[in-house]
Amino acid sequence: MLVTEVATIIQEGYGGYPTWYVVTVGWGALAVAVLGAVIFSSLRWRRDPDVFEVWPPYQPERAGTASATTGERGRR
C-alpha cells in the first residue's frame, strides 16, 4: 500500500498542491526528521544513562509514622 500510494502521489500530485510545495514541505519534513534522528543518535550523552541517581534524594519515612500529606486516613 505504501509503495503504490507513493507512486500515485508522485505521478498525480497531492491534493492539488503545487509540486514544489509538496517536495519542499512534505519530503523536506521527512528529510529533516531522518537527519535529526541520525544527528541525535550519534551525539554522546552528558552522563552515563546506565547510572541512575535519584534527585531529589529520597528518604523513606520510618514504619508507623504518618506523613503530613496522608490526610485523615493516616491518622490513628
Buried (B, 14 or more C-beta within 10 A) or exposed (E): EEEEEEEEEEEEEEEEEEEEEBEEEEEEEEEEEEEEEEEEEEEEEEEEEEEEEEEEEEEEEEEEEEEEEEEEEEEE
